[in-house]
Amino acid sequence: MLAYHSRIVERYRLPVYPVVVYTTQTDRPIATTYSSHIGGKHIVTFNYDVIKIWELKSKTVFRDELVGLFALAPLMPDTDLDECREKLIWAARHNIISASSYMCMATFARLKYPKEVVKNMIEDTLLKQSPLYDDLMEEGIGKGRGRVH
């Protein structure tokens, strides 16, 4: 995380708010700080926030329009896939998110649901606007079945 943060700041010269997103539940303690010490000397401490998807509610994400989390909604415990689909289509059509975010939602949904379920929630015309469409079709949902129609 520290390396990513440093590269982004150096390249874009913009402030960065570091966040780690955990998509699957774990019982292990989750750190929010990286510290480096050499020879007993403190070198650096780097803090970041953690988002645990299993603790979020998609209803709250959609209600509060937390659009940065829309694509992750299929992994949330209270998910209604039809609602996810409709909210992401609405946000993409109103230029609140890109078509690529819709594609990301489909990719995340595949972590939890069978391919056929995900395939049925996809709107072909919206997905074709995404530069990730061909990659997903070749490696994922459409593999061995041709394009989504």
TORGUSE-705254 format. One record per atom (N, C-alpha, C, O): residue number from 1; residue in three letters; atom name; x, y, z. Coordinates in steps of 0.2 Angstrom, whole numbers, plus 5000, padded with zeros to 4 digits. Layout:
% TORGUSE-705254
   nr  rest  atom    px    py    pz
  NUM   Ala    CA     X     Y     Z
...
END
This chain:
% TORGUSE-705254
   nr  rest  atom    px    py    pz
    1   Met     N  5004  4994  5000
    1   Met    CA  5000  5000  5000
    1   Met     C  5004  5006  5000
    1   Met     O  5003  5011  4996
    2   Leu     N  5010  5006  5004
    2   Leu    CA  5014  5012  5004
    2   Leu     C  5017  5013  4997
    2   Leu     O  5018  5019  4995
    3   Ala     N  5019  5008  4994
    3   Ala    CA  5022  5009  4987
    3   Ala     C  5017  5012  4982
    3   Ala     O  5019  5016  4978
    4   Tyr     N  5011  5009  4982
    4   Tyr    CA  5006  5012  4978
    4   Tyr     C  5005  5019  4979
    4   Tyr     O  5005  5023  4975
    5   His     N  5004  5021  4986
    5   His    CA  5003  5027  4988
    5   His     C  5008  5032  4985
    5   His     O  5007  5037  4982
    6   Ser     N  5015  5030  4986
    6   Ser    CA  5020  5034  4984
    6   Ser     C  5020  5035  4977
    6   Ser     O  5022  5041  4974
    7   Arg     N  5019  5030  4973
    7   Arg    CA  5019  5031  4965
    7   Arg     C  5014  5035  4963
    7   Arg     O  5015  5039  4958
    8   Ile     N  5008  5035  4966
    8   Ile    CA  5002  5039  4964
    8   Ile     C  5004  5046  4965
    8   Ile     O  5002  5050  4961
    9   Val     N  5006  5047  4971
    9   Val    CA  5008  5054  4973
    9   Val     C  5013  5057  4969
    9   Val     O  5012  5063  4966
   10   Glu     N  5018  5053  4967
   10   Glu    CA  5023  5056  4963
   10   Glu     C  5021  5057  4956
   10   Glu     O  5023  5062  4953
   11   Arg     N  5017  5052  4953
   11   Arg    CA  5015  5053  4946
   11   Arg     C  5010  5059  4945
   11   Arg     O  5010  5063  4940
   12   Tyr     N  5005  5059  4950
   12   Tyr    CA  4999  5064  4948
   12   Tyr     C  4999  5070  4953
   12   Tyr     O  4996  5075  4951
   13   Arg     N  5004  5070  4958
   13   Arg    CA  5004  5076  4962
   13   Arg     C  4998  5078  4965
   13   Arg     O  4996  5084  4966
   14   Leu     N  4994  5073  4967
   14   Leu    CA  4987  5074  4970
   14   Leu     C  4987  5071  4977
   14   Leu     O  4991  5066  4978
   15   Pro     N  4983  5073  4982
   15   Pro    CA  4982  5069  4988
   15   Pro     C  4979  5062  4987
   15   Pro     O  4975  5062  4983
   16   Val     N  4981  5058  4991
   16   Val    CA  4979  5051  4990
   16   Val     C  4976  5049  4997
   16   Val     O  4980  5049  5002
   17   Tyr     N  4970  5046  4997
   17   Tyr    CA  4967  5043  5003
   17   Tyr     C  4968  5036  5003
   17   Tyr     O  4964  5033  4999
   18   Pro     N  4972  5032  5007
   18   Pro    CA  4974  5025  5006
   18   Pro     C  4968  5021  5009
   18   Pro     O  4967  5022  5015
   19   Val     N  4966  5016  5005
   19   Val    CA  4960  5012  5008
   19   Val     C  4962  5005  5005
   19   Val     O  4963  5004  4999
   20   Val     N  4962  5000  5010
   20   Val    CA  4962  4993  5008
   20   Val     C  4955  4990  5008
   20   Val     O  4952  4991  5013
   21   Val     N  4953  4987  5003
   21   Val    CA  4946  4984  5003
   21   Val     C  4947  4976  5003
   21   Val     O  4950  4973  4999
   22   Tyr     N  4944  4973  5008
   22   Tyr    CA  4944  4966  5009
   22   Tyr     C  4937  4963  5006
   22   Tyr     O  4932  4965  5008
   23   Thr     N  4937  4959  5001
   23   Thr    CA  4931  4956  4998
   23   Thr     C  4929  4950  5001
   23   Thr     O  4923  4949  5000
   24   Thr     N  4933  4946  5005
   24   Thr    CA  4931  4940  5008
   24   Thr     C  4932  4941  5016
   24   Thr     O  4937  4944  5018
   25   Gln     N  4928  4938  5019
   25   Gln    CA  4928  4938  5027
   25   Gln     C  4934  4934  5029
   25   Gln     O  4936  4929  5027
   26   Thr     N  4937  4937  5034
   26   Thr    CA  4943  4933  5037
   26   Thr     C  4942  4934  5045
   26   Thr     O  4940  4939  5048
   27   Asp     N  4945  4929  5049
   27   Asp    CA  4945  4930  5056
   27   Asp     C  4952  4932  5058
   27   Asp     O  4952  4934  5064
   28   Arg     N  4957  4933  5054
   28   Arg    CA  4963  4936  5056
   28   Arg     C  4963  4943  5057
   28   Arg     O  4958  4947  5054
   29   Pro     N  4967  4946  5062
   29   Pro    CA  4967  4953  5063
   29   Pro     C  4969  4957  5057
   29   Pro     O  4973  4954  5053
   30   Ile     N  4966  4962  5055
   30   Ile    CA  4967  4966  5049
   30   Ile     C  4971  4972  5052
   30   Ile     O  4968  4976  5055
   31   Ala     N  4977  4973  5049
   31   Ala    CA  4981  4979  5051
   31   Ala     C  4979  4985  5047
   31   Ala     O  4976  4985  5042
   32   Thr     N  4980  4991  5050
   32   Thr    CA  4978  4997  5047
   32   Thr     C  4984  5002  5047
   32   Thr     O  4984  5008  5045
   33   Thr     N  4990  4999  5049
   33   Thr    CA  4996  5003  5049
   33   Thr     C  5002  4998  5047
   33   Thr     O  5002  4992  5048
   34   Tyr     N  5007  5002  5043
   34   Tyr    CA  5013  4998  5041
   34   Tyr     C  5018  5002  5045
   34   Tyr     O  5019  5008  5044
   35   Ser     N  5023  4999  5048
   35   Ser    CA  5028  5002  5052
   35   Ser     C  5035  4999  5050
   35   Ser     O  5035  4993  5049
   36   Ser     N  5040  5003  5049
   36   Ser    CA  5047  5000  5047
   36   Ser     C  5052  5003  5053
   36   Ser     O  5052  5009  5054
   37   His     N  5055  4998  5055
   37   His    CA  5061  4999  5060
   37   His     C  5067  4996  5058
   37   His     O  5067  4990  5055
   38   Ile     N  5073  4999  5058
   38   Ile    CA  5079  4996  5057
   38   Ile     C  5084  4998  5063
   38   Ile     O  5085  5003  5065
   39   Gly     N  5086  4992  5065
   39   Gly    CA  5091  4993  5071
   39   Gly     C  5088  4997  5077
   39   Gly     O  5092  5001  5080
   40   Gly     N  5082  4996  5078
   40   Gly    CA  5078  4999  5083
   40   Gly     C  5076  5006  5082
   40   Gly     O  5073  5010  5086
   41   Lys     N  5078  5009  5076
   41   Lys    CA  5076  5016  5074
   41   Lys     C  5070  5015  5070
   41   Lys     O  5069  5012  5065
   42   His     N  5065  5020  5072
   42   His    CA  5059  5020  5068
   42   His     C  5060  5024  5061
   42   His     O  5063  5029  5061
   43   Ile     N  5058  5021  5056
   43   Ile    CA  5060  5024  5049
   43   Ile     C  5053  5027  5046
   43   Ile     O  5053  5033  5045
   44   Val     N  5048  5023  5046
   44   Val    CA  5042  5026  5043
   44   Val     C  5036  5022  5046
   44   Val     O  5036  5017  5048
   45   Thr     N  5030  5026  5047
   45   Thr    CA  5024  5023  5049
   45   Thr     C  5019  5026  5043
   45   Thr     O  5018  5032  5042
   46   Phe     N  5015  5021  5041
   46   Phe    CA  5010  5023  5036
   46   Phe     C  5003  5020  5038
   46   Phe     O  5003  5014  5039
   47   Asn     N  4998  5024  5038
   47   Asn    CA  4992  5022  5040
   47   Asn     C  4987  5022  5034
   47   Asn     O  4988  5026  5029
   48   Tyr     N  4982  5018  5034
   48   Tyr    CA  4977  5017  5029
   48   Tyr     C  4971  5014  5032
   48   Tyr     O  4971  5011  5038
   49   Asp     N  4965  5016  5029
   49   Asp    CA  4959  5013  5031
   49   Asp     C  4957  5006  5028
   49   Asp     O  4960  5004  5023
   50   Val     N  4953  5003  5031
   50   Val    CA  4951  4996  5029
   50   Val     C  4943  4996  5028
   50   Val     O  4940  4998  5032
   51   Ile     N  4941  4993  5022
   51   Ile    CA  4934  4992  5021
   51   Ile     C  4933  4985  5021
   51   Ile     O  4936  4981  5017
   52   Lys     N  4928  4982  5025
   52   Lys    CA  4927  4975  5025
   52   Lys     C  4920  4975  5022
   52   Lys     O  4915  4976  5025
   53   Ile     N  4920  4972  5016
   53   Ile    CA  4914  4972  5012
   53   Ile     C  4908  4968  5016
   53   Ile     O  4902  4970  5015
   54   Trp     N  4910  4963  5019
   54   Trp    CA  4905  4959  5023
   54   Trp     C  4902  4963  5028
   54   Trp     O  4897  4960  5031
   55   Glu     N  4904  4968  5030
   55   Glu    CA  4901  4973  5035
   55   Glu     C  4897  4978  5032
   55   Glu     O  4893  4982  5036
   56   Leu     N  4897  4979  5026
   56   Leu    CA  4893  4984  5023
   56   Leu     C  4886  4982  5020
   56   Leu     O  4885  4976  5019
   57   Lys     N  4881  4986  5020
   57   Lys    CA  4875  4985  5017
   57   Lys     C  4874  4988  5011
   57   Lys     O  4874  4994  5010
   58   Ser     N  4872  4984  5006
   58   Ser    CA  4871  4987  4999
   58   Ser     C  4865  4993  4999
   58   Ser     O  4865  4998  4996
   59   Lys     N  4860  4991  5003
   59   Lys    CA  4855  4996  5004
   59   Lys     C  4857  5003  5006
   59   Lys     O  4855  5008  5003
   60   Thr     N  4862  5003  5011
   60   Thr    CA  4865  5009  5013
   60   Thr     C  4869  5012  5008
   60   Thr     O  4869  5019  5007
   61   Val     N  4873  5008  5004
   61   Val    CA  4878  5011  4999
   61   Val     C  4873  5014  4994
   61   Val     O  4875  5020  4991
   62   Phe     N  4868  5011  4991
   62   Phe    CA  4864  5014  4986
   62   Phe     C  4860  5020  4989
   62   Phe     O  4859  5025  4985
   63   Arg     N  4857  5020  4995
   63   Arg    CA  4853  5025  4998
   63   Arg     C  4858  5031  4998
   63   Arg     O  4855  5037  4996
   64   Asp     N  4864  5031  5001
   64   Asp    CA  4868  5036  5002
   64   Asp     C  4872  5038  4996
   64   Asp     O  4877  5042  4996
   65   Glu     N  4871  5034  4990
   65   Glu    CA  4874  5036  4984
   65   Glu     C  4882  5035  4985
   65   Glu     O  4885  5040  4982
   66   Leu     N  4884  5030  4988
   66   Leu    CA  4892  5029  4989
   66   Leu     C  4894  5026  4982
   66   Leu     O  4896  5020  4983
   67   Val     N  4894  5030  4977
   67   Val    CA  4895  5027  4970
   67   Val     C  4902  5023  4970
   67   Val     O  4903  5018  4966
   68   Gly     N  4907  5025  4974
   68   Gly    CA  4913  5021  4973
   68   Gly     C  4913  5014  4976
   68   Gly     O  4917  5010  4974
   69   Leu     N  4907  5012  4979
   69   Leu    CA  4906  5006  4982
   69   Leu     C  4901  5002  4978
   69   Leu     O  4900  4996  4979
   70   Phe     N  4898  5005  4973
   70   Phe    CA  4892  5002  4969
   70   Phe     C  4895  4995  4966
   70   Phe     O  4891  4990  4966
   71   Ala     N  4900  4995  4963
   71   Ala    CA  4903  4989  4959
   71   Ala     C  4904  4983  4964
   71   Ala     O  4904  4977  4962
   72   Leu     N  4905  4985  4971
   72   Leu    CA  4906  4979  4976
   72   Leu     C  4900  4977  4979
   72   Leu     O  4900  4972  4983
   73   Ala     N  4894  4980  4977
   73   Ala    CA  4888  4978  4981
   73   Ala     C  4886  4971  4980
   73   Ala     O  4883  4968  4985
   74   Pro     N  4888  4967  4975
   74   Pro    CA  4886  4960  4974
   74   Pro     C  4889  4956  4980
   74   Pro     O  4887  4951  4981
   75   Leu     N  4894  4958  4983
   75   Leu    CA  4898  4955  4988
   75   Leu     C  4895  4956  4995
   75   Leu     O  4897  4953  5000
   76   Met     N  4891  4961  4996
   76   Met    CA  4888  4963  5002
   76   Met     C  4883  4958  5004
   76   Met     O  4879  4955  5000
   77   Pro     N  4882  4957  5011
   77   Pro    CA  4877  4952  5013
   77   Pro     C  4870  4953  5012
   77   Pro     O  4866  4948  5011
   78   Asp     N  4868  4959  5011
   78   Asp    CA  4861  4960  5010
   78   Asp     C  4859  4961  5002
   78   Asp     O  4854  4964  5001
   79   Thr     N  4863  4959  4998
   79   Thr    CA  4863  4960  4991
   79   Thr     C  4857  4957  4988
   79   Thr     O  4855  4952  4989
   80   Asp     N  4854  4961  4984
   80   Asp    CA  4848  4960  4979
   80   Asp     C  4851  4961  4972
   80   Asp     O  4852  4967  4970
   81   Leu     N  4853  4956  4968
   81   Leu    CA  4856  4957  4962
   81   Leu     C  4852  4961  4957
   81   Leu     O  4855  4965  4953
   82   Asp     N  4846  4960  4957
   82   Asp    CA  4842  4964  4953
   82   Asp     C  4843  4972  4954
   82   Asp     O  4843  4976  4950
   83   Glu     N  4843  4973  4961
   83   Glu    CA  4844  4980  4963
   83   Glu     C  4851  4983  4961
   83   Glu     O  4851  4988  4959
   84   Cys     N  4856  4978  4962
   84   Cys    CA  4863  4980  4960
   84   Cys     C  4863  4982  4953
   84   Cys     O  4866  4987  4951
   85   Arg     N  4860  4978  4949
   85   Arg    CA  4860  4979  4941
   85   Arg     C  4857  4986  4940
   85   Arg     O  4859  4990  4936
   86   Glu     N  4851  4987  4942
   86   Glu    CA  4847  4993  4941
   86   Glu     C  4851  4999  4943
   86   Glu     O  4851  5004  4940
   87   Lys     N  4853  4999  4949
   87   Lys    CA  4857  5005  4952
   87   Lys     C  4863  5006  4948
   87   Lys     O  4865  5012  4946
   88   Leu     N  4867  5001  4945
   88   Leu    CA  4873  5002  4941
   88   Leu     C  4871  5005  4934
   88   Leu     O  4874  5009  4932
   89   Ile     N  4866  5002  4931
   89   Ile    CA  4864  5004  4925
   89   Ile     C  4862  5012  4925
   89   Ile     O  4863  5016  4921
   90   Trp     N  4858  5013  4931
   90   Trp    CA  4856  5020  4931
   90   Trp     C  4862  5025  4932
   90   Trp     O  4862  5030  4929
   91   Ala     N  4866  5023  4936
   91   Ala    CA  4872  5027  4937
   91   Ala     C  4877  5028  4931
   91   Ala     O  4879  5033  4930
   92   Ala     N  4877  5022  4927
   92   Ala    CA  4881  5023  4921
   92   Ala     C  4878  5027  4916
   92   Ala     O  4881  5031  4912
   93   Arg     N  4871  5026  4915
   93   Arg    CA  4867  5030  4910
   93   Arg     C  4867  5038  4912
   93   Arg     O  4867  5042  4908
   94   His     N  4868  5039  4919
   94   His    CA  4868  5046  4921
   94   His     C  4875  5049  4922
   94   His     O  4876  5054  4925
   95   Asn     N  4880  5045  4919
   95   Asn    CA  4887  5047  4919
   95   Asn     C  4890  5048  4926
   95   Asn     O  4894  5052  4927
   96   Ile     N  4887  5045  4931
   96   Ile    CA  4890  5045  4938
   96   Ile     C  4895  5040  4939
   96   Ile     O  4900  5041  4942
   97   Ile     N  4895  5034  4935
   97   Ile    CA  4900  5030  4935
   97   Ile     C  4901  5028  4927
   97   Ile     O  4897  5029  4923
   98   Ser     N  4907  5025  4926
   98   Ser    CA  4908  5023  4919
   98   Ser     C  4905  5016  4918
   98   Ser     O  4904  5012  4922
   99   Ala     N  4905  5014  4911
   99   Ala    CA  4903  5008  4909
   99   Ala     C  4907  5002  4912
   99   Ala     O  4905  4997  4913
  100   Ser     N  4914  5004  4913
  100   Ser    CA  4919  5000  4916
  100   Ser     C  4917  4998  4923
  100   Ser     O  4918  4992  4925
  101   Ser     N  4914  5002  4927
  101   Ser    CA  4912  5001  4933
  101   Ser     C  4906  4995  4933
  101   Ser     O  4906  4991  4938
  102   Tyr     N  4902  4996  4928
  102   Tyr    CA  4897  4991  4928
  102   Tyr     C  4900  4984  4926
  102   Tyr     O  4898  4979  4929
  103   Met     N  4905  4984  4922
  103   Met    CA  4909  4978  4921
  103   Met     C  4912  4975  4927
  103   Met     O  4913  4969  4928
  104   Cys     N  4915  4980  4931
  104   Cys    CA  4918  4978  4937
  104   Cys     C  4913  4974  4942
  104   Cys     O  4915  4969  4945
  105   Met     N  4907  4977  4942
  105   Met    CA  4902  4974  4946
  105   Met     C  4901  4967  4944
  105   Met     O  4900  4962  4948
  106   Ala     N  4900  4965  4937
  106   Ala    CA  4899  4959  4935
  106   Ala     C  4905  4954  4937
  106   Ala     O  4904  4948  4939
  107   Thr     N  4911  4957  4937
  107   Thr    CA  4917  4953  4939
  107   Thr     C  4917  4951  4946
  107   Thr     O  4918  4946  4948
  108   Phe     N  4915  4956  4950
  108   Phe    CA  4915  4955  4957
  108   Phe     C  4909  4950  4959
  108   Phe     O  4910  4945  4963
  109   Ala     N  4903  4950  4955
  109   Ala    CA  4898  4946  4956
  109   Ala     C  4900  4939  4955
  109   Ala     O  4897  4934  4958
  110   Arg     N  4904  4938  4950
  110   Arg    CA  4907  4931  4949
  110   Arg     C  4911  4928  4954
  110   Arg     O  4911  4922  4954
  111   Leu     N  4913  4932  4959
  111   Leu    CA  4916  4929  4965
  111   Leu     C  4911  4925  4970
  111   Leu     O  4913  4921  4974
  112   Lys     N  4905  4927  4969
  112   Lys    CA  4900  4924  4974
  112   Lys     C  4894  4920  4970
  112   Lys     O  4891  4916  4974
  113   Tyr     N  4893  4922  4964
  113   Tyr    CA  4887  4919  4961
  113   Tyr     C  4890  4915  4954
  113   Tyr     O  4895  4916  4952
  114   Pro     N  4886  4910  4952
  114   Pro    CA  4887  4906  4946
  114   Pro     C  4887  4911  4940
  114   Pro     O  4884  4916  4940
  115   Lys     N  4891  4909  4935
  115   Lys    CA  4892  4912  4929
  115   Lys     C  4885  4914  4926
  115   Lys     O  4884  4920  4923
  116   Glu     N  4881  4909  4926
  116   Glu    CA  4874  4910  4922
  116   Glu     C  4870  4915  4926
  116   Glu     O  4867  4919  4923
  117   Val     N  4870  4916  4932
  117   Val    CA  4867  4921  4936
  117   Val     C  4870  4928  4934
  117   Val     O  4866  4933  4933
  118   Val     N  4876  4928  4934
  118   Val    CA  4879  4935  4932
  118   Val     C  4878  4936  4925
  118   Val     O  4876  4942  4924
  119   Lys     N  4878  4932  4921
  119   Lys    CA  4877  4933  4914
  119   Lys     C  4870  4936  4913
  119   Lys     O  4869  4940  4909
  120   Asn     N  4865  4933  4917
  120   Asn    CA  4858  4936  4916
  120   Asn     C  4857  4943  4919
  120   Asn     O  4852  4946  4917
  121   Met     N  4862  4945  4923
  121   Met    CA  4861  4952  4926
  121   Met     C  4864  4957  4921
  121   Met     O  4864  4963  4923
  122   Ile     N  4867  4955  4916
  122   Ile    CA  4871  4960  4912
  122   Ile     C  4867  4963  4906
  122   Ile     O  4863  4959  4903
  123   Glu     N  4867  4969  4905
  123   Glu    CA  4864  4972  4900
  123   Glu     C  4869  4973  4894
  123   Glu     O  4874  4977  4895
  124   Asp     N  4868  4970  4889
  124   Asp    CA  4873  4969  4883
  124   Asp     C  4875  4976  4881
  124   Asp     O  4881  4977  4880
  125   Thr     N  4871  4981  4879
  125   Thr    CA  4872  4987  4876
  125   Thr     C  4877  4991  4881
  125   Thr     O  4881  4995  4878
  126   Leu     N  4875  4991  4887
  126   Leu    CA  4879  4995  4892
  126   Leu     C  4886  4992  4893
  126   Leu     O  4891  4996  4893
  127   Leu     N  4887  4985  4893
  127   Leu    CA  4893  4982  4893
  127   Leu     C  4898  4983  4887
  127   Leu     O  4904  4984  4888
  128   Lys     N  4895  4983  4882
  128   Lys    CA  4899  4984  4876
  128   Lys     C  4902  4991  4875
  128   Lys     O  4907  4992  4872
  129   Gln     N  4900  4996  4880
  129   Gln    CA  4903  5002  4880
  129   Gln     C  4910  5002  4884
  129   Gln     O  4914  5007  4884
  130   Ser     N  4911  4997  4888
  130   Ser    CA  4916  4996  4892
  130   Ser     C  4922  4993  4888
  130   Ser     O  4922  4989  4884
  131   Pro     N  4928  4996  4889
  131   Pro    CA  4934  4994  4886
  131   Pro     C  4936  4987  4889
  131   Pro     O  4940  4983  4886
  132   Leu     N  4933  4985  4894
  132   Leu    CA  4935  4978  4897
  132   Leu     C  4930  4973  4895
  132   Leu     O  4931  4967  4896
  133   Tyr     N  4925  4974  4890
  133   Tyr    CA  4920  4970  4888
  133   Tyr     C  4924  4963  4885
  133   Tyr     O  4922  4958  4887
  134   Asp     N  4928  4964  4880
  134   Asp    CA  4931  4959  4876
  134   Asp     C  4935  4954  4881
  134   Asp     O  4935  4948  4880
  135   Asp     N  4939  4957  4886
  135   Asp    CA  4943  4953  4890
  135   Asp     C  4938  4949  4895
  135   Asp     O  4939  4943  4896
  136   Leu     N  4933  4952  4897
  136   Leu    CA  4928  4948  4901
  136   Leu     C  4925  4942  4897
  136   Leu     O  4924  4937  4900
  137   Met     N  4923  4944  4891
  137   Met    CA  4920  4939  4887
  137   Met     C  4924  4933  4885
  137   Met     O  4922  4927  4885
  138   Glu     N  4931  4935  4884
  138   Glu    CA  4936  4929  4882
  138   Glu     C  4938  4925  4888
  138   Glu     O  4938  4919  4888
  139   Glu     N  4938  4928  4894
  139   Glu    CA  4941  4925  4900
  139   Glu     C  4935  4923  4905
  139   Glu     O  4937  4919  4910
  140   Gly     N  4929  4925  4904
  140   Gly    CA  4925  4924  4910
  140   Gly     C  4918  4922  4908
  140   Gly     O  4917  4916  4906
  141   Ile     N  4913  4926  4908
  141   Ile    CA  4906  4925  4907
  141   Ile     C  4905  4922  4900
  141   Ile     O  4901  4917  4900
  142   Gly     N  4908  4924  4895
  142   Gly    CA  4906  4921  4888
  142   Gly     C  4911  4916  4886
  142   Gly     O  4910  4913  4881
  143   Lys     N  4915  4914  4890
  143   Lys    CA  4920  4909  4888
  143   Lys     C  4917  4902  4886
  143   Lys     O  4913  4899  4889
  144   Gly     N  4918  4900  4880
  144   Gly    CA  4916  4894  4877
  144   Gly     C  4908  4895  4875
  144   Gly     O  4905  4890  4872
  145   Arg     N  4906  4901  4875
  145   Arg    CA  4899  4902  4874
  145   Arg     C  4898  4908  4869
  145   Arg     O  4892  4909  4867
  146   Gly     N  4903  4911  4866
  146   Gly    CA  4903  4916  4862
  146   Gly     C  4901  4923  4866
  146   Gly     O  4902  4923  4872
  147   Arg     N  4898  4927  4862
  147   Arg    CA  4897  4934  4866
  147   Arg     C  4890  4934  4869
  147   Arg     O  4886  4929  4868
  148   Val     N  4889  4938  4874
  148   Val    CA  4883  4939  4877
  148   Val     C  4878  4942  4872
  148   Val     O  4880  4947  4869
  149   His     N  4872  4940  4872
  149   His    CA  4867  4942  4867
  149   His     C  4861  4944  4871
  149   His     O  4856  4947  4868
END
